[in-house]
Amino acid sequence: MVIIKVKKKVKLLYILVISITLTFVSSIWGSGVIALPPPEDTPEEILRTQIIIEARSPVDGRFLTAAEYAQLEAQLQQTPPPKLDPKIRDQIFLLRLRKTLLQFFPFLNF
């Protein structure tokens, strides 16, 4: 009877040591890779020193040269964006007000 209890304790200790060892090895194995950035990634220090000579259009997102971008920015500053119809603006205000009120009073159904 005593021999069976000892064998069970030895098996338990054996399984415990193996599981702890596997957990420790698996946690150390990939930790060095996680800490490093990918090799094709350009360091931030180099990116800060680069001069940007290309830009994207804020209107349609196509690539522009620096001169075209400056010209587009000047053009956008001269012509103001179109105004909304006052009726549409009032509807938007009322919808936003309704949304805010429903957040505070969810039991209202209007």
KOLGU-981766 format. One line per 4 residues: number of its first residue (from 1); their letters; for each residue z, x, y of C-alpha. Coordinates in nm, 3 decimals, always signed. Example, Ala and Ser with C-alpha at 12.3 -4.5 7.8 and 13.67 -1.06 7.14 Angstrom:
residues 2
1> AS> +0.780,+1.230,-0.450 ~ +0.714,+1.367,-0.106 .
This chain:
residues 110
1> MVII> +0.000,+0.000,+0.000 ~ +0.091,+0.280,+0.239 ~ -0.229,+0.467,+0.155 ~ -0.441,+0.163,+0.251 .
5> KVKK> -0.266,+0.133,+0.589 ~ -0.320,+0.503,+0.655 ~ -0.689,+0.474,+0.561 ~ -0.730,+0.180,+0.799 .
9> KVKL> -0.563,+0.374,+1.081 ~ -0.785,+0.676,+1.015 ~ -1.098,+0.456,+1.018 ~ -0.986,+0.294,+1.343 .
13> LYIL> -0.917,+0.633,+1.499 ~ -1.255,+0.760,+1.376 ~ -1.441,+0.462,+1.528 ~ -1.246,+0.493,+1.852 .
17> VISI> -1.327,+0.864,+1.889 ~ -1.697,+0.805,+1.817 ~ -1.724,+0.517,+2.067 ~ -1.546,+0.711,+2.341 .
21> TLTF> -1.768,+1.014,+2.279 ~ -2.087,+0.806,+2.289 ~ -1.978,+0.630,+2.607 ~ -1.893,+0.960,+2.776 .
25> VSSI> -2.220,+1.127,+2.672 ~ -2.435,+0.831,+2.776 ~ -2.268,+0.810,+3.118 ~ -2.319,+1.180,+3.189 .
29> WGSG> -2.669,+1.198,+3.047 ~ -2.857,+1.010,+3.326 ~ -2.629,+1.076,+3.622 ~ -2.818,+1.384,+3.746 .
33> VIAL> -3.144,+1.193,+3.766 ~ -3.001,+0.904,+3.964 ~ -2.870,+1.127,+4.244 ~ -3.204,+1.292,+4.324 .
37> PPPE> -3.491,+1.123,+4.515 ~ -3.832,+1.108,+4.352 ~ -4.030,+1.433,+4.390 ~ -4.321,+1.262,+4.571 .
41> DTPE> -4.086,+1.126,+4.841 ~ -4.127,+1.300,+5.177 ~ -3.795,+1.415,+5.328 ~ -3.675,+1.226,+5.634 .
45> EILR> -3.653,+1.544,+5.841 ~ -4.026,+1.599,+5.801 ~ -4.108,+1.237,+5.877 ~ -3.913,+1.252,+6.205 .
49> TQII> -4.121,+1.543,+6.332 ~ -4.459,+1.385,+6.256 ~ -4.656,+1.235,+6.541 ~ -4.780,+0.885,+6.466 .
53> IEAR> -5.150,+0.857,+6.545 ~ -5.221,+0.530,+6.364 ~ -5.073,+0.189,+6.419 ~ -5.108,-0.167,+6.297 .
57> SPVD> -5.220,-0.451,+6.517 ~ -4.939,-0.697,+6.592 ~ -5.200,-0.975,+6.601 ~ -5.376,-0.944,+6.264 .
61> GRFL> -5.224,-0.635,+6.097 ~ -5.538,-0.418,+6.081 ~ -5.518,-0.042,+6.138 ~ -5.580,+0.081,+6.492 .
65> TAAE> -5.606,+0.421,+6.654 ~ -5.355,+0.517,+6.922 ~ -5.602,+0.438,+7.203 ~ -5.690,+0.097,+7.057 .
69> YAQL> -5.321,+0.017,+7.012 ~ -5.241,+0.108,+7.375 ~ -5.535,-0.103,+7.493 ~ -5.421,-0.400,+7.282 .
73> EAQL> -5.062,-0.371,+7.410 ~ -5.185,-0.369,+7.771 ~ -5.405,-0.670,+7.701 ~ -5.117,-0.862,+7.541 .
77> QQTP> -4.891,-0.791,+7.839 ~ -5.151,-0.920,+8.087 ~ -5.228,-1.248,+7.911 ~ -4.913,-1.447,+7.832 .
81> PPKL> -4.894,-1.620,+7.496 ~ -4.998,-1.985,+7.491 ~ -4.726,-2.238,+7.570 ~ -4.631,-2.520,+7.337 .
85> DPKI> -4.687,-2.880,+7.427 ~ -4.362,-3.023,+7.573 ~ -4.358,-3.303,+7.312 ~ -4.374,-3.049,+7.027 .
89> RDQI> -4.105,-2.838,+7.193 ~ -3.878,-3.146,+7.216 ~ -3.939,-3.228,+6.849 ~ -3.849,-2.874,+6.746 .
93> FLLR> -3.530,-2.890,+6.954 ~ -3.431,-3.220,+6.793 ~ -3.498,-3.085,+6.443 ~ -3.283,-2.778,+6.513 .
97> LRKT> -3.007,-2.999,+6.655 ~ -3.024,-3.223,+6.346 ~ -3.003,-2.922,+6.115 ~ -2.698,-2.789,+6.301 .
101> LLQF> -2.524,-3.127,+6.295 ~ -2.591,-3.167,+5.923 ~ -2.425,-2.831,+5.859 ~ -2.106,-2.952,+6.026 .
105> FPFL> -2.127,-3.315,+5.908 ~ -2.307,-3.319,+5.572 ~ -2.206,-3.678,+5.502 ~ -2.420,-3.808,+5.791 .
109> NF> -2.760,-3.922,+5.678 ~ -2.985,-3.947,+5.979 .
